[in-house]
Amino acid sequence: MTDISKRIPNLKIVDAREGIKLLDIEASHKTHSDSSKTDHGKDPHIWTDPQRVKKIADHILKNLIELDPEHKINFENNYHLFIQRMDILDKKIQNTLSNMKNRSFMVFHPSWGYFADRYKLQQIPVEHEGKSPGAQSLTRLIETARTQKINTILVQKQFSQRSATILARAFDGRVVAVDPLAYNYSESLEQVANAIASTASK
């Protein structure tokens, strides 16, 4: 944001994260109840939780009204429709995940920390600090997958699937591509919920 503001001094920049408690990038893929703190920065993937997205929408609404007050009613009507859609989506995801006994899922890149936090899941990342796992880490991940009966690794479409595929073969699992940046937001989160629900025995 700093570079943009320097190049375009009069450009208004809205931080849609305002008022949202950010998770630590490392703590975000531990268990929901783990309160450990690290110094590895904050997880930016706040939009993977429909309830946090509602707060983002609220920031957008207020700023749109400020910029174009003549269309306030239209903005507010669209905002309320969006909020209803997010509440419906939230309930669908809760229902999809409700019968899971094992609340863990394995993912190559830890993009789903807020999703996990919202639905009381444990995100187990393959990648650590942007690096593929070494031999010892792979061994631990294979043992974890077998112990917790995880049969799927979620991979982000923007990343290579090679390491995830090799790991999945080691415990007779599969690789499922999901996209936190998908154009169809609701459909994307429902796909993730369905994929996670199928990653462990029920």
Residue, then its C-alpha position, 0 to 999 in steps of 0.5 A: m500500500t505504501d508504494i501505491s500511496k507514494r505514486i498516487p498521493n490523492l488516492k484513498i486507501v481503505d484498510a478493510r481489515e480494520g477491527i478484525k483481529l488478525l491471527d498469527i500466520e503460524a498459530s492460525h494453522k494450529t488447533h482452534s484452542d491453541s493460544s500460542k503466539t509467534d513472531h512470524g507475522k499475521d495471516p492475511h487470508i481473512w476472507t476465508d471466513p464468511q463472518r469476517v467477510k461481513k465486517i469487510a463488507d461493512h467497511i466497503l459500504k461506509n466508504l462507498i456511501e462517503l464517496d457517492p452519497e446519492h446512491k446510499i439506498n442502493f449500496e445499503n440494499n446490496y449490502h443487506l442482501f450480501i449479508q444474508r448470503m453470507d449467513i446462508l453460506d455460513k450455515k451451509i458450511q456448518n452443516t457440511l462439517s457438523n458430522m466430522k469426528n476428526r476436525s483436522f485437514m491437511v493443506f499444502h499452503p496454509s491459506w485456510g487459518y480463518f476458515a479453520d478458526r471459524y469452524k473449529l478445525q485444525q489446519i495441518p500445513v505441508e509447507h512451512e514459511g514458504k518452503s517445501p518439507g524436508a525428509q523429517s517433516l515429510t515423515r512426520l506429516i505421513e505419520t500424522a495423516r495415517t494416525q488421523k486418517i486423513n486421506t486428502i491434501l488440499v492444494q491451492k491452484q496457484f501453487s505447484q502440486r508436485s510435493a503434495t502429490i508425492l506426499a499423498r502417494a505415501f499414505d495412499g491419499r489424494v490431492v484436491a485443488v481449491d482456490p481461496l482467490a476464486y471469482n465465485y466466493s460462495e461456491s469456492l468455500e462450499q467446495v472447500a468445506n466438502a473437500i475437508a469433510s471428505t478428508a477424514s473418516k466420520 
